[in-house]
Amino acid sequence: MTGKGLCIGDEAPDFTLRDQFGQDVTLSDFRGRKAVVLMFFPFAFTGVCTGEMSGVRDRLDEFLTFDTEVLGISCDSVYSLRTFAESEGLNFPLLSDYWPHGAVSTDFEVFDTGRGAPRRSSYVVDREGRLTWSVHNANPDGRDLDEHLRQLHAAVADAPV
């Protein structure tokens, strides 16, 4: 079980969001081609989120080796995400769940209404569009983040082809 209603093995909720360049990215477009890592993060330019996204950037080759797309998702605007990506050298899509505010985060059961942002959560969606792994981290420090990225890498490697 990943949340109240989402379970491992369920079809992932489909969505279309704009990336940091204003281009539409649709989850179902990856079906049959790639597994997808979805990394929900609360806010660009905050310490933990910057560390987490930079950690993904530094290990991106480990994920892409397995024909996997990595997508970061927050409720920041497209413009904030572009500046964040440029300032941190993030070379993977960052998607804006800005409007309707938090709709995709809500569909994945990670939207925190009190903060107006997604909780730090990751999912692996296999090539058939099914949820195969998830983890929800409150506020990982450096060691937790490294372990999280190791687990995520293992989950991607195990995703059915």
CNS distance restraints for C-alpha pairs under 8 A (distance, minus, plus):
assign (resid   1 and name CA) (resid   5 and name CA) 7.60 0.50 0.50
assign (resid   1 and name CA) (resid   6 and name CA) 6.22 0.50 0.50
assign (resid   1 and name CA) (resid   7 and name CA) 4.15 0.50 0.50
assign (resid   1 and name CA) (resid   8 and name CA) 5.80 0.50 0.50
assign (resid   2 and name CA) (resid   6 and name CA) 5.43 0.50 0.50
assign (resid   2 and name CA) (resid   7 and name CA) 5.24 0.50 0.50
assign (resid   2 and name CA) (resid   8 and name CA) 6.55 0.50 0.50
assign (resid   2 and name CA) (resid 134 and name CA) 6.19 0.50 0.50
assign (resid   2 and name CA) (resid 135 and name CA) 7.63 0.50 0.50
assign (resid   3 and name CA) (resid   7 and name CA) 7.07 0.50 0.50
assign (resid   3 and name CA) (resid 108 and name CA) 7.93 0.50 0.50
assign (resid   3 and name CA) (resid 109 and name CA) 6.05 0.50 0.50
assign (resid   4 and name CA) (resid 109 and name CA) 7.34 0.50 0.50
assign (resid   6 and name CA) (resid  10 and name CA) 6.63 0.50 0.50
assign (resid   6 and name CA) (resid 108 and name CA) 7.31 0.50 0.50
assign (resid   6 and name CA) (resid 109 and name CA) 7.70 0.50 0.50
assign (resid   7 and name CA) (resid 131 and name CA) 7.33 0.50 0.50
assign (resid   8 and name CA) (resid 130 and name CA) 7.56 0.50 0.50
assign (resid   8 and name CA) (resid 131 and name CA) 5.09 0.50 0.50
assign (resid   8 and name CA) (resid 132 and name CA) 5.30 0.50 0.50
assign (resid   8 and name CA) (resid 133 and name CA) 6.35 0.50 0.50
assign (resid   8 and name CA) (resid 134 and name CA) 7.85 0.50 0.50
assign (resid   9 and name CA) (resid 130 and name CA) 5.48 0.50 0.50
assign (resid   9 and name CA) (resid 131 and name CA) 5.21 0.50 0.50
assign (resid   9 and name CA) (resid 132 and name CA) 5.88 0.50 0.50
assign (resid  10 and name CA) (resid 130 and name CA) 5.39 0.50 0.50
assign (resid  10 and name CA) (resid 131 and name CA) 5.66 0.50 0.50
assign (resid  11 and name CA) (resid 129 and name CA) 5.64 0.50 0.50
assign (resid  11 and name CA) (resid 130 and name CA) 4.24 0.50 0.50
assign (resid  11 and name CA) (resid 131 and name CA) 6.13 0.50 0.50
assign (resid  12 and name CA) (resid 125 and name CA) 6.83 0.50 0.50
assign (resid  12 and name CA) (resid 129 and name CA) 5.86 0.50 0.50
assign (resid  12 and name CA) (resid 130 and name CA) 5.41 0.50 0.50
assign (resid  12 and name CA) (resid 131 and name CA) 5.67 0.50 0.50
assign (resid  13 and name CA) (resid 107 and name CA) 6.54 0.50 0.50
assign (resid  13 and name CA) (resid 108 and name CA) 7.06 0.50 0.50
assign (resid  14 and name CA) (resid  26 and name CA) 7.26 0.50 0.50
assign (resid  14 and name CA) (resid  27 and name CA) 5.66 0.50 0.50
assign (resid  14 and name CA) (resid  28 and name CA) 6.05 0.50 0.50
assign (resid  15 and name CA) (resid  26 and name CA) 5.59 0.50 0.50
assign (resid  15 and name CA) (resid  27 and name CA) 5.76 0.50 0.50
assign (resid  15 and name CA) (resid  28 and name CA) 7.58 0.50 0.50
assign (resid  15 and name CA) (resid 104 and name CA) 6.79 0.50 0.50
assign (resid  16 and name CA) (resid  24 and name CA) 6.20 0.50 0.50
assign (resid  16 and name CA) (resid  25 and name CA) 5.37 0.50 0.50
assign (resid  16 and name CA) (resid  26 and name CA) 4.18 0.50 0.50
assign (resid  16 and name CA) (resid  27 and name CA) 6.62 0.50 0.50
assign (resid  17 and name CA) (resid  24 and name CA) 5.52 0.50 0.50
assign (resid  17 and name CA) (resid  25 and name CA) 5.43 0.50 0.50
assign (resid  17 and name CA) (resid  26 and name CA) 6.63 0.50 0.50
assign (resid  17 and name CA) (resid  95 and name CA) 5.89 0.50 0.50
assign (resid  17 and name CA) (resid  96 and name CA) 6.11 0.50 0.50
assign (resid  17 and name CA) (resid  97 and name CA) 6.55 0.50 0.50
assign (resid  18 and name CA) (resid  22 and name CA) 5.17 0.50 0.50
assign (resid  18 and name CA) (resid  23 and name CA) 5.15 0.50 0.50
assign (resid  18 and name CA) (resid  24 and name CA) 4.44 0.50 0.50
assign (resid  18 and name CA) (resid  25 and name CA) 5.97 0.50 0.50
assign (resid  18 and name CA) (resid  78 and name CA) 6.97 0.50 0.50
assign (resid  18 and name CA) (resid  95 and name CA) 5.51 0.50 0.50
assign (resid  18 and name CA) (resid  96 and name CA) 5.74 0.50 0.50
assign (resid  19 and name CA) (resid  23 and name CA) 5.41 0.50 0.50
assign (resid  19 and name CA) (resid  24 and name CA) 6.40 0.50 0.50
assign (resid  19 and name CA) (resid  25 and name CA) 6.71 0.50 0.50
assign (resid  19 and name CA) (resid  78 and name CA) 6.45 0.50 0.50
assign (resid  19 and name CA) (resid  81 and name CA) 7.93 0.50 0.50
assign (resid  19 and name CA) (resid  93 and name CA) 5.79 0.50 0.50
assign (resid  19 and name CA) (resid  94 and name CA) 5.29 0.50 0.50
assign (resid  19 and name CA) (resid  95 and name CA) 4.29 0.50 0.50
assign (resid  19 and name CA) (resid  96 and name CA) 6.20 0.50 0.50
assign (resid  20 and name CA) (resid  78 and name CA) 4.94 0.50 0.50
assign (resid  20 and name CA) (resid  79 and name CA) 6.62 0.50 0.50
assign (resid  20 and name CA) (resid  80 and name CA) 7.94 0.50 0.50
assign (resid  20 and name CA) (resid  81 and name CA) 5.28 0.50 0.50
assign (resid  20 and name CA) (resid  82 and name CA) 4.44 0.50 0.50
assign (resid  20 and name CA) (resid  85 and name CA) 7.60 0.50 0.50
assign (resid  20 and name CA) (resid  93 and name CA) 6.76 0.50 0.50
assign (resid  20 and name CA) (resid  94 and name CA) 5.69 0.50 0.50
assign (resid  20 and name CA) (resid  95 and name CA) 6.41 0.50 0.50
assign (resid  20 and name CA) (resid  96 and name CA) 7.43 0.50 0.50
assign (resid  21 and name CA) (resid  78 and name CA) 7.17 0.50 0.50
assign (resid  21 and name CA) (resid  82 and name CA) 6.58 0.50 0.50
assign (resid  22 and name CA) (resid  78 and name CA) 6.56 0.50 0.50
assign (resid  25 and name CA) (resid  29 and name CA) 7.93 0.50 0.50
assign (resid  25 and name CA) (resid  95 and name CA) 7.83 0.50 0.50
assign (resid  26 and name CA) (resid  30 and name CA) 7.76 0.50 0.50
assign (resid  27 and name CA) (resid  31 and name CA) 7.68 0.50 0.50
assign (resid  28 and name CA) (resid 129 and name CA) 6.92 0.50 0.50
assign (resid  30 and name CA) (resid  34 and name CA) 5.36 0.50 0.50
assign (resid  30 and name CA) (resid  35 and name CA) 7.15 0.50 0.50
assign (resid  30 and name CA) (resid  36 and name CA) 7.45 0.50 0.50
assign (resid  30 and name CA) (resid 127 and name CA) 6.96 0.50 0.50
assign (resid  31 and name CA) (resid  35 and name CA) 7.67 0.50 0.50
assign (resid  31 and name CA) (resid 126 and name CA) 8.00 0.50 0.50
assign (resid  31 and name CA) (resid 127 and name CA) 5.07 0.50 0.50
assign (resid  31 and name CA) (resid 128 and name CA) 5.38 0.50 0.50
assign (resid  31 and name CA) (resid 129 and name CA) 5.76 0.50 0.50
assign (resid  32 and name CA) (resid 127 and name CA) 5.02 0.50 0.50
assign (resid  32 and name CA) (resid 128 and name CA) 5.80 0.50 0.50
assign (resid  33 and name CA) (resid  67 and name CA) 7.85 0.50 0.50
assign (resid  33 and name CA) (resid 127 and name CA) 5.98 0.50 0.50
assign (resid  34 and name CA) (resid  67 and name CA) 5.45 0.50 0.50
assign (resid  34 and name CA) (resid  68 and name CA) 5.15 0.50 0.50
assign (resid  34 and name CA) (resid  69 and name CA) 6.57 0.50 0.50
assign (resid  34 and name CA) (resid 126 and name CA) 7.20 0.50 0.50
assign (resid  34 and name CA) (resid 127 and name CA) 5.05 0.50 0.50
assign (resid  35 and name CA) (resid  67 and name CA) 6.68 0.50 0.50
assign (resid  35 and name CA) (resid  68 and name CA) 4.69 0.50 0.50
assign (resid  35 and name CA) (resid  69 and name CA) 6.38 0.50 0.50
assign (resid  35 and name CA) (resid 124 and name CA) 7.10 0.50 0.50
assign (resid  35 and name CA) (resid 125 and name CA) 5.59 0.50 0.50
assign (resid  35 and name CA) (resid 126 and name CA) 4.38 0.50 0.50
assign (resid  35 and name CA) (resid 127 and name CA) 4.56 0.50 0.50
assign (resid  35 and name CA) (resid 128 and name CA) 7.95 0.50 0.50
assign (resid  35 and name CA) (resid 129 and name CA) 7.82 0.50 0.50
assign (resid  35 and name CA) (resid 156 and name CA) 7.41 0.50 0.50
assign (resid  35 and name CA) (resid 159 and name CA) 7.13 0.50 0.50
assign (resid  36 and name CA) (resid  68 and name CA) 5.42 0.50 0.50
assign (resid  36 and name CA) (resid  69 and name CA) 4.77 0.50 0.50
assign (resid  36 and name CA) (resid  70 and name CA) 5.86 0.50 0.50
assign (resid  36 and name CA) (resid  71 and name CA) 7.25 0.50 0.50
assign (resid  36 and name CA) (resid 124 and name CA) 5.80 0.50 0.50
assign (resid  36 and name CA) (resid 125 and name CA) 5.06 0.50 0.50
assign (resid  36 and name CA) (resid 126 and name CA) 6.49 0.50 0.50
assign (resid  36 and name CA) (resid 127 and name CA) 7.55 0.50 0.50
assign (resid  37 and name CA) (resid  68 and name CA) 7.07 0.50 0.50
assign (resid  37 and name CA) (resid  69 and name CA) 6.17 0.50 0.50
assign (resid  37 and name CA) (resid  70 and name CA) 4.73 0.50 0.50
assign (resid  37 and name CA) (resid  71 and name CA) 6.07 0.50 0.50
assign (resid  37 and name CA) (resid 122 and name CA) 7.06 0.50 0.50
assign (resid  37 and name CA) (resid 123 and name CA) 5.78 0.50 0.50
assign (resid  37 and name CA) (resid 124 and name CA) 4.66 0.50 0.50
assign (resid  37 and name CA) (resid 125 and name CA) 6.36 0.50 0.50
assign (resid  37 and name CA) (resid 156 and name CA) 7.61 0.50 0.50
assign (resid  38 and name CA) (resid  70 and name CA) 6.30 0.50 0.50
assign (resid  38 and name CA) (resid  71 and name CA) 5.09 0.50 0.50
assign (resid  38 and name CA) (resid  72 and name CA) 6.03 0.50 0.50
assign (resid  38 and name CA) (resid  73 and name CA) 7.08 0.50 0.50
assign (resid  38 and name CA) (resid 122 and name CA) 5.47 0.50 0.50
assign (resid  38 and name CA) (resid 123 and name CA) 5.09 0.50 0.50
assign (resid  38 and name CA) (resid 124 and name CA) 6.36 0.50 0.50
assign (resid  38 and name CA) (resid 125 and name CA) 7.70 0.50 0.50
assign (resid  39 and name CA) (resid  70 and name CA) 7.61 0.50 0.50
assign (resid  39 and name CA) (resid  71 and name CA) 6.16 0.50 0.50
assign (resid  39 and name CA) (resid  72 and name CA) 4.70 0.50 0.50
assign (resid  39 and name CA) (resid  73 and name CA) 5.97 0.50 0.50
assign (resid  39 and name CA) (resid 120 and name CA) 7.48 0.50 0.50
assign (resid  39 and name CA) (resid 121 and name CA) 5.97 0.50 0.50
assign (resid  39 and name CA) (resid 122 and name CA) 4.46 0.50 0.50
assign (resid  39 and name CA) (resid 123 and name CA) 6.65 0.50 0.50
assign (resid  40 and name CA) (resid  72 and name CA) 5.88 0.50 0.50
assign (resid  40 and name CA) (resid  73 and name CA) 4.65 0.50 0.50
assign (resid  40 and name CA) (resid  74 and name CA) 5.85 0.50 0.50
assign (resid  40 and name CA) (resid 105 and name CA) 7.58 0.50 0.50
assign (resid  40 and name CA) (resid 110 and name CA) 7.99 0.50 0.50
assign (resid  40 and name CA) (resid 118 and name CA) 6.19 0.50 0.50
assign (resid  40 and name CA) (resid 119 and name CA) 6.81 0.50 0.50
assign (resid  40 and name CA) (resid 120 and name CA) 5.42 0.50 0.50
assign (resid  40 and name CA) (resid 121 and name CA) 5.11 0.50 0.50
assign (resid  40 and name CA) (resid 122 and name CA) 6.05 0.50 0.50
assign (resid  41 and name CA) (resid  49 and name CA) 6.29 0.50 0.50
assign (resid  41 and name CA) (resid  72 and name CA) 7.13 0.50 0.50
assign (resid  41 and name CA) (resid  73 and name CA) 6.17 0.50 0.50
assign (resid  41 and name CA) (resid  74 and name CA) 5.34 0.50 0.50
assign (resid  41 and name CA) (resid 117 and name CA) 7.91 0.50 0.50
assign (resid  41 and name CA) (resid 118 and name CA) 6.05 0.50 0.50
assign (resid  41 and name CA) (resid 119 and name CA) 6.32 0.50 0.50
assign (resid  41 and name CA) (resid 120 and name CA) 4.70 0.50 0.50
assign (resid  41 and name CA) (resid 121 and name CA) 6.83 0.50 0.50
assign (resid  42 and name CA) (resid  49 and name CA) 7.08 0.50 0.50
assign (resid  42 and name CA) (resid  74 and name CA) 5.78 0.50 0.50
assign (resid  42 and name CA) (resid  75 and name CA) 7.19 0.50 0.50
assign (resid  42 and name CA) (resid 117 and name CA) 5.12 0.50 0.50
assign (resid  42 and name CA) (resid 118 and name CA) 5.09 0.50 0.50
assign (resid  42 and name CA) (resid 119 and name CA) 5.91 0.50 0.50
assign (resid  42 and name CA) (resid 120 and name CA) 6.23 0.50 0.50
assign (resid  43 and name CA) (resid  49 and name CA) 6.49 0.50 0.50
assign (resid  43 and name CA) (resid  74 and name CA) 6.43 0.50 0.50
assign (resid  43 and name CA) (resid  75 and name CA) 7.30 0.50 0.50
assign (resid  43 and name CA) (resid  76 and name CA) 6.54 0.50 0.50
assign (resid  43 and name CA) (resid 117 and name CA) 7.28 0.50 0.50
assign (resid  44 and name CA) (resid  49 and name CA) 6.31 0.50 0.50
assign (resid  44 and name CA) (resid  50 and name CA) 6.71 0.50 0.50
assign (resid  44 and name CA) (resid  74 and name CA) 7.72 0.50 0.50
assign (resid  44 and name CA) (resid  76 and name CA) 6.88 0.50 0.50
assign (resid  44 and name CA) (resid  80 and name CA) 7.30 0.50 0.50
assign (resid  44 and name CA) (resid  81 and name CA) 6.77 0.50 0.50
assign (resid  44 and name CA) (resid  84 and name CA) 6.25 0.50 0.50
assign (resid  45 and name CA) (resid  49 and name CA) 6.91 0.50 0.50
assign (resid  45 and name CA) (resid  50 and name CA) 5.86 0.50 0.50
assign (resid  45 and name CA) (resid  84 and name CA) 6.52 0.50 0.50
assign (resid  46 and name CA) (resid  50 and name CA) 5.82 0.50 0.50
assign (resid  47 and name CA) (resid  51 and name CA) 6.17 0.50 0.50
assign (resid  48 and name CA) (resid  52 and name CA) 6.06 0.50 0.50
assign (resid  48 and name CA) (resid 139 and name CA) 6.99 0.50 0.50
assign (resid  48 and name CA) (resid 140 and name CA) 7.26 0.50 0.50
assign (resid  48 and name CA) (resid 141 and name CA) 7.44 0.50 0.50
assign (resid  49 and name CA) (resid  53 and name CA) 6.05 0.50 0.50
assign (resid  50 and name CA) (resid  54 and name CA) 5.91 0.50 0.50
assign (resid  50 and name CA) (resid  88 and name CA) 7.66 0.50 0.50
assign (resid  51 and name CA) (resid  55 and name CA) 5.97 0.50 0.50
assign (resid  52 and name CA) (resid  56 and name CA) 6.40 0.50 0.50
assign (resid  52 and name CA) (resid 145 and name CA) 6.61 0.50 0.50
assign (resid  53 and name CA) (resid  57 and name CA) 6.22 0.50 0.50
assign (resid  53 and name CA) (resid  72 and name CA) 7.88 0.50 0.50
assign (resid  53 and name CA) (resid  90 and name CA) 7.28 0.50 0.50
assign (resid  54 and name CA) (resid  58 and name CA) 6.11 0.50 0.50
assign (resid  54 and name CA) (resid  88 and name CA) 6.87 0.50 0.50
assign (resid  54 and name CA) (resid  89 and name CA) 7.94 0.50 0.50
assign (resid  54 and name CA) (resid  90 and name CA) 6.87 0.50 0.50
assign (resid  55 and name CA) (resid  59 and name CA) 6.33 0.50 0.50
assign (resid  55 and name CA) (resid 145 and name CA) 7.81 0.50 0.50
assign (resid  55 and name CA) (resid 146 and name CA) 7.76 0.50 0.50
assign (resid  55 and name CA) (resid 149 and name CA) 7.84 0.50 0.50
assign (resid  56 and name CA) (resid  60 and name CA) 5.53 0.50 0.50
assign (resid  56 and name CA) (resid 149 and name CA) 7.35 0.50 0.50
assign (resid  57 and name CA) (resid  89 and name CA) 7.72 0.50 0.50
assign (resid  57 and name CA) (resid  90 and name CA) 5.79 0.50 0.50
assign (resid  57 and name CA) (resid  91 and name CA) 6.79 0.50 0.50
assign (resid  57 and name CA) (resid  92 and name CA) 7.63 0.50 0.50
assign (resid  59 and name CA) (resid  63 and name CA) 7.27 0.50 0.50
assign (resid  60 and name CA) (resid  64 and name CA) 6.25 0.50 0.50
assign (resid  61 and name CA) (resid  65 and name CA) 5.94 0.50 0.50
assign (resid  62 and name CA) (resid  66 and name CA) 7.60 0.50 0.50
assign (resid  62 and name CA) (resid 153 and name CA) 6.91 0.50 0.50
assign (resid  63 and name CA) (resid  67 and name CA) 7.53 0.50 0.50
assign (resid  63 and name CA) (resid  68 and name CA) 6.02 0.50 0.50
assign (resid  63 and name CA) (resid  69 and name CA) 7.64 0.50 0.50
assign (resid  63 and name CA) (resid  70 and name CA) 7.59 0.50 0.50
assign (resid  63 and name CA) (resid 153 and name CA) 6.21 0.50 0.50
assign (resid  63 and name CA) (resid 156 and name CA) 6.97 0.50 0.50
assign (resid  64 and name CA) (resid  68 and name CA) 5.04 0.50 0.50
assign (resid  64 and name CA) (resid  69 and name CA) 6.54 0.50 0.50
assign (resid  64 and name CA) (resid  70 and name CA) 7.90 0.50 0.50
assign (resid  66 and name CA) (resid 156 and name CA) 7.21 0.50 0.50
assign (resid  66 and name CA) (resid 157 and name CA) 6.41 0.50 0.50
assign (resid  68 and name CA) (resid 156 and name CA) 7.44 0.50 0.50
assign (resid  70 and name CA) (resid  92 and name CA) 6.48 0.50 0.50
assign (resid  70 and name CA) (resid  93 and name CA) 7.09 0.50 0.50
assign (resid  71 and name CA) (resid  92 and name CA) 6.69 0.50 0.50
assign (resid  71 and name CA) (resid  93 and name CA) 5.28 0.50 0.50
assign (resid  71 and name CA) (resid  94 and name CA) 5.90 0.50 0.50
assign (resid  71 and name CA) (resid  95 and name CA) 6.90 0.50 0.50
assign (resid  72 and name CA) (resid  92 and name CA) 7.76 0.50 0.50
assign (resid  72 and name CA) (resid  93 and name CA) 6.31 0.50 0.50
assign (resid  72 and name CA) (resid  94 and name CA) 4.54 0.50 0.50
assign (resid  72 and name CA) (resid  95 and name CA) 5.93 0.50 0.50
assign (resid  73 and name CA) (resid  94 and name CA) 5.75 0.50 0.50
assign (resid  73 and name CA) (resid  95 and name CA) 4.71 0.50 0.50
assign (resid  73 and name CA) (resid  96 and name CA) 6.08 0.50 0.50
assign (resid  73 and name CA) (resid  97 and name CA) 6.65 0.50 0.50
assign (resid  74 and name CA) (resid  94 and name CA) 7.67 0.50 0.50
assign (resid  74 and name CA) (resid  95 and name CA) 6.52 0.50 0.50
assign (resid  74 and name CA) (resid  96 and name CA) 5.62 0.50 0.50
assign (resid  74 and name CA) (resid  97 and name CA) 5.69 0.50 0.50
assign (resid  74 and name CA) (resid  98 and name CA) 7.52 0.50 0.50
assign (resid  74 and name CA) (resid 117 and name CA) 6.94 0.50 0.50
assign (resid  74 and name CA) (resid 118 and name CA) 6.50 0.50 0.50
assign (resid  75 and name CA) (resid  96 and name CA) 5.48 0.50 0.50
assign (resid  75 and name CA) (resid  97 and name CA) 4.43 0.50 0.50
assign (resid  75 and name CA) (resid  98 and name CA) 4.41 0.50 0.50
assign (resid  75 and name CA) (resid  99 and name CA) 7.94 0.50 0.50
assign (resid  75 and name CA) (resid 101 and name CA) 6.71 0.50 0.50
assign (resid  75 and name CA) (resid 102 and name CA) 6.05 0.50 0.50
assign (resid  75 and name CA) (resid 116 and name CA) 7.87 0.50 0.50
assign (resid  75 and name CA) (resid 117 and name CA) 5.84 0.50 0.50
assign (resid  75 and name CA) (resid 118 and name CA) 7.19 0.50 0.50
assign (resid  76 and name CA) (resid  80 and name CA) 6.12 0.50 0.50
assign (resid  76 and name CA) (resid  81 and name CA) 6.42 0.50 0.50
assign (resid  76 and name CA) (resid  96 and name CA) 5.78 0.50 0.50
assign (resid  76 and name CA) (resid  97 and name CA) 6.95 0.50 0.50
assign (resid  76 and name CA) (resid  98 and name CA) 5.78 0.50 0.50
assign (resid  77 and name CA) (resid  81 and name CA) 6.27 0.50 0.50
assign (resid  77 and name CA) (resid  96 and name CA) 5.68 0.50 0.50
assign (resid  77 and name CA) (resid  97 and name CA) 7.71 0.50 0.50
assign (resid  77 and name CA) (resid  98 and name CA) 5.64 0.50 0.50
assign (resid  78 and name CA) (resid  82 and name CA) 6.16 0.50 0.50
assign (resid  78 and name CA) (resid  95 and name CA) 7.32 0.50 0.50
assign (resid  78 and name CA) (resid  96 and name CA) 5.56 0.50 0.50
assign (resid  78 and name CA) (resid  98 and name CA) 7.99 0.50 0.50
assign (resid  79 and name CA) (resid  83 and name CA) 6.36 0.50 0.50
assign (resid  80 and name CA) (resid  84 and name CA) 6.04 0.50 0.50
assign (resid  81 and name CA) (resid  85 and name CA) 5.96 0.50 0.50
assign (resid  81 and name CA) (resid  94 and name CA) 6.39 0.50 0.50
assign (resid  81 and name CA) (resid  95 and name CA) 7.65 0.50 0.50
assign (resid  81 and name CA) (resid  96 and name CA) 7.38 0.50 0.50
assign (resid  82 and name CA) (resid  86 and name CA) 6.12 0.50 0.50
assign (resid  82 and name CA) (resid  94 and name CA) 7.94 0.50 0.50
assign (resid  83 and name CA) (resid  87 and name CA) 6.00 0.50 0.50
assign (resid  84 and name CA) (resid  88 and name CA) 6.07 0.50 0.50
assign (resid  84 and name CA) (resid  90 and name CA) 7.85 0.50 0.50
assign (resid  85 and name CA) (resid  89 and name CA) 5.58 0.50 0.50
assign (resid  85 and name CA) (resid  90 and name CA) 4.58 0.50 0.50
assign (resid  85 and name CA) (resid  91 and name CA) 7.08 0.50 0.50
assign (resid  85 and name CA) (resid  94 and name CA) 7.62 0.50 0.50
assign (resid  86 and name CA) (resid  90 and name CA) 6.57 0.50 0.50
assign (resid  97 and name CA) (resid 101 and name CA) 6.10 0.50 0.50
assign (resid  97 and name CA) (resid 102 and name CA) 5.32 0.50 0.50
assign (resid  97 and name CA) (resid 103 and name CA) 6.70 0.50 0.50
assign (resid  97 and name CA) (resid 104 and name CA) 6.34 0.50 0.50
assign (resid  97 and name CA) (resid 105 and name CA) 7.24 0.50 0.50
assign (resid  98 and name CA) (resid 102 and name CA) 6.17 0.50 0.50
assign (resid  99 and name CA) (resid 103 and name CA) 7.32 0.50 0.50
assign (resid 102 and name CA) (resid 106 and name CA) 5.91 0.50 0.50
assign (resid 102 and name CA) (resid 111 and name CA) 6.33 0.50 0.50
assign (resid 102 and name CA) (resid 116 and name CA) 7.45 0.50 0.50
assign (resid 102 and name CA) (resid 117 and name CA) 6.78 0.50 0.50
assign (resid 102 and name CA) (resid 118 and name CA) 7.20 0.50 0.50
assign (resid 103 and name CA) (resid 107 and name CA) 6.26 0.50 0.50
assign (resid 104 and name CA) (resid 108 and name CA) 6.31 0.50 0.50
assign (resid 105 and name CA) (resid 109 and name CA) 6.14 0.50 0.50
assign (resid 105 and name CA) (resid 110 and name CA) 5.28 0.50 0.50
assign (resid 105 and name CA) (resid 111 and name CA) 4.90 0.50 0.50
assign (resid 105 and name CA) (resid 118 and name CA) 5.77 0.50 0.50
assign (resid 106 and name CA) (resid 110 and name CA) 5.86 0.50 0.50
assign (resid 106 and name CA) (resid 111 and name CA) 4.92 0.50 0.50
assign (resid 110 and name CA) (resid 118 and name CA) 5.31 0.50 0.50
assign (resid 110 and name CA) (resid 119 and name CA) 5.31 0.50 0.50
assign (resid 110 and name CA) (resid 120 and name CA) 7.77 0.50 0.50
assign (resid 110 and name CA) (resid 121 and name CA) 7.02 0.50 0.50
assign (resid 111 and name CA) (resid 116 and name CA) 7.18 0.50 0.50
assign (resid 111 and name CA) (resid 117 and name CA) 5.81 0.50 0.50
assign (resid 111 and name CA) (resid 118 and name CA) 4.20 0.50 0.50
assign (resid 111 and name CA) (resid 119 and name CA) 6.05 0.50 0.50
assign (resid 112 and name CA) (resid 116 and name CA) 5.78 0.50 0.50
assign (resid 112 and name CA) (resid 117 and name CA) 5.55 0.50 0.50
assign (resid 112 and name CA) (resid 118 and name CA) 5.53 0.50 0.50
assign (resid 112 and name CA) (resid 119 and name CA) 6.08 0.50 0.50
assign (resid 113 and name CA) (resid 117 and name CA) 6.99 0.50 0.50
assign (resid 119 and name CA) (resid 136 and name CA) 7.40 0.50 0.50
assign (resid 119 and name CA) (resid 137 and name CA) 7.68 0.50 0.50
assign (resid 119 and name CA) (resid 138 and name CA) 7.08 0.50 0.50
assign (resid 120 and name CA) (resid 136 and name CA) 5.97 0.50 0.50
assign (resid 120 and name CA) (resid 137 and name CA) 5.43 0.50 0.50
assign (resid 120 and name CA) (resid 138 and name CA) 6.17 0.50 0.50
assign (resid 120 and name CA) (resid 139 and name CA) 7.47 0.50 0.50
assign (resid 121 and name CA) (resid 134 and name CA) 7.30 0.50 0.50
assign (resid 121 and name CA) (resid 135 and name CA) 5.71 0.50 0.50
assign (resid 121 and name CA) (resid 136 and name CA) 4.25 0.50 0.50
assign (resid 121 and name CA) (resid 137 and name CA) 5.98 0.50 0.50
assign (resid 122 and name CA) (resid 134 and name CA) 5.48 0.50 0.50
assign (resid 122 and name CA) (resid 135 and name CA) 5.42 0.50 0.50
assign (resid 122 and name CA) (resid 136 and name CA) 6.48 0.50 0.50
assign (resid 123 and name CA) (resid 131 and name CA) 6.92 0.50 0.50
assign (resid 123 and name CA) (resid 132 and name CA) 7.54 0.50 0.50
assign (resid 123 and name CA) (resid 133 and name CA) 5.58 0.50 0.50
assign (resid 123 and name CA) (resid 134 and name CA) 4.34 0.50 0.50
assign (resid 123 and name CA) (resid 135 and name CA) 6.74 0.50 0.50
assign (resid 124 and name CA) (resid 131 and name CA) 5.94 0.50 0.50
assign (resid 124 and name CA) (resid 132 and name CA) 5.62 0.50 0.50
assign (resid 124 and name CA) (resid 133 and name CA) 5.14 0.50 0.50
assign (resid 124 and name CA) (resid 134 and name CA) 6.45 0.50 0.50
assign (resid 124 and name CA) (resid 152 and name CA) 7.84 0.50 0.50
assign (resid 124 and name CA) (resid 155 and name CA) 7.07 0.50 0.50
assign (resid 124 and name CA) (resid 156 and name CA) 6.59 0.50 0.50
assign (resid 124 and name CA) (resid 159 and name CA) 7.75 0.50 0.50
assign (resid 125 and name CA) (resid 129 and name CA) 5.57 0.50 0.50
assign (resid 125 and name CA) (resid 130 and name CA) 5.26 0.50 0.50
assign (resid 125 and name CA) (resid 131 and name CA) 4.59 0.50 0.50
assign (resid 125 and name CA) (resid 132 and name CA) 5.86 0.50 0.50
assign (resid 125 and name CA) (resid 133 and name CA) 7.47 0.50 0.50
assign (resid 125 and name CA) (resid 159 and name CA) 7.91 0.50 0.50
assign (resid 126 and name CA) (resid 130 and name CA) 5.42 0.50 0.50
assign (resid 126 and name CA) (resid 131 and name CA) 6.49 0.50 0.50
assign (resid 126 and name CA) (resid 132 and name CA) 6.40 0.50 0.50
assign (resid 126 and name CA) (resid 159 and name CA) 5.61 0.50 0.50
assign (resid 126 and name CA) (resid 160 and name CA) 6.28 0.50 0.50
assign (resid 126 and name CA) (resid 161 and name CA) 7.60 0.50 0.50
assign (resid 127 and name CA) (resid 159 and name CA) 7.95 0.50 0.50
assign (resid 127 and name CA) (resid 160 and name CA) 7.16 0.50 0.50
assign (resid 127 and name CA) (resid 161 and name CA) 6.54 0.50 0.50
assign (resid 132 and name CA) (resid 155 and name CA) 7.77 0.50 0.50
assign (resid 132 and name CA) (resid 159 and name CA) 6.80 0.50 0.50
assign (resid 133 and name CA) (resid 155 and name CA) 6.51 0.50 0.50
assign (resid 140 and name CA) (resid 144 and name CA) 4.95 0.50 0.50
assign (resid 140 and name CA) (resid 145 and name CA) 5.43 0.50 0.50
assign (resid 141 and name CA) (resid 145 and name CA) 5.98 0.50 0.50
assign (resid 142 and name CA) (resid 146 and name CA) 6.23 0.50 0.50
assign (resid 143 and name CA) (resid 147 and name CA) 6.23 0.50 0.50
assign (resid 144 and name CA) (resid 148 and name CA) 5.94 0.50 0.50
assign (resid 145 and name CA) (resid 149 and name CA) 6.14 0.50 0.50
assign (resid 146 and name CA) (resid 150 and name CA) 6.27 0.50 0.50
assign (resid 147 and name CA) (resid 151 and name CA) 6.17 0.50 0.50
assign (resid 148 and name CA) (resid 152 and name CA) 6.05 0.50 0.50
assign (resid 149 and name CA) (resid 153 and name CA) 6.02 0.50 0.50
assign (resid 150 and name CA) (resid 154 and name CA) 6.27 0.50 0.50
assign (resid 151 and name CA) (resid 155 and name CA) 6.16 0.50 0.50
assign (resid 152 and name CA) (resid 156 and name CA) 6.20 0.50 0.50
assign (resid 153 and name CA) (resid 157 and name CA) 6.18 0.50 0.50
assign (resid 154 and name CA) (resid 158 and name CA) 6.22 0.50 0.50
assign (resid 155 and name CA) (resid 159 and name CA) 6.19 0.50 0.50
